[in-house]
Amino acid sequence: RREAVFSASVPFGPIQQEAKAMVILPQLAYEAGGLNFGHFGKIRLYQDQLQDDGLFSLMIVALDDALIPWKYGYFLDKDPNALDENVVNFSPPMATPVDNERQLISWRKAADAINLSNEKSACDFKAPPFTKCGFVPTKGGVFSWINVWRKGMLFHTPGAFLPSRTAGANPLLHLPDSEIELVGHDDPLGFHPFNYARHRFIRLNEAPEQEIVIKMPNIVIGGTTEHGESAMTLAEDKGSVTFDISSANEDHSDLDDMDYGEFQAVWLDKKTGLRTLWNHTFNALDGNNTIELNGLPESVDSWQPNQNSQFTNVQVWLYGSDSVNGYDNAWELITKGKNPSRTGKQAFRVTRWR
């Protein structure tokens, strides 16, 4: 549940006319059209967007004509109760230094004029926040984007899923006390009807100084010639799914590094119209895997699939992290409220759905 618990208004400007859009994070709220001044009104601050320390941070990002992040400013570690129904002011970005009292960063309109056709000038700035370029993998068919994790909060790079991003650099939106996460993605079997995708995550405390090559995990859920429905056999009467896990080549190192899996089933009771979502963590094994929904107490046994059930979505995720040692270790972290896939400096995820 994502209940809006606070509300804020954010004016901004003046911004260079070259900026084609503005976005506020962690919410994805846009103002577009080459605005010099703008206003985000009544922004909803959600409970699950609070940091681990209960405070709240905002970032405003100027996007270029390809909707790629260009420059940014931030507003850090504020008490959300003090923001409720108030106006959050990002000062007009005309000054160079950091405003330590309000923790704002500005950019200079004149000194930092940008020529969007010049690739270098779009990557290197001489004033805070010292925006730098990320590095895209050289392997064809893989494109990347950048996440920033700060105190348990994700600031996802806007425009990340545009395939054209492989042609240019990803600016590193690096906040203080944050971790940069380079994400590589490909879909080697394609999406529908195969419904298969792979991700690898590389986490850095500092911006990389050389190109980062992101190698996709060589793990396959189901056969490479099987469509999503045939790759995962669903027994609707039992609420179970069966599939094979194998290596795509002779190198089984990623299989050895696989720590755990998650199975998600969503079904609709056609009689009542109620939709049920079920997540189940399991010990992923090389070879054949059958995952069954757990039994439930009699008081909620009616939530189980029945003759009226229509499965609307079934997904399987496989995870591996360089700091997790197998399923038992992963489950131990889960019981402590930690996310095993978020630990370590490298991790991967392989997904298949039907």
Salt bridges, closest charged atoms under 4 A:
ASP48 OD2 - ARG2 NE 2.96
ASP53 OD2 - LYS151 NZ 3.74
ASP77 OD1 - ARG150 NH1 2.88
ASP77 OD2 - LYS151 NZ 3.09
GLU85 OE1 - LYS42 NZ 2.60
ASP99 OD2 - ARG102 NH2 2.42
ASP112 OD2 - LYS71 NZ 3.66
ASP124 OD2 - LYS126 NZ 3.06
GLU179 OE1 - ARG342 NH2 2.82
GLU179 OE2 - LYS345 NZ 3.61
GLU181 OE2 - ARG203 NE 2.80
GLU181 OE2 - ARG342 NH1 2.28
ASP186 OD2 - ARG198 NH2 2.87
ASP187 OD1 - HIS185 NE2 3.93
ASP254 OD1 - ARG200 NH2 3.24
GLU332 OE2 - LYS336 NZ 3.43
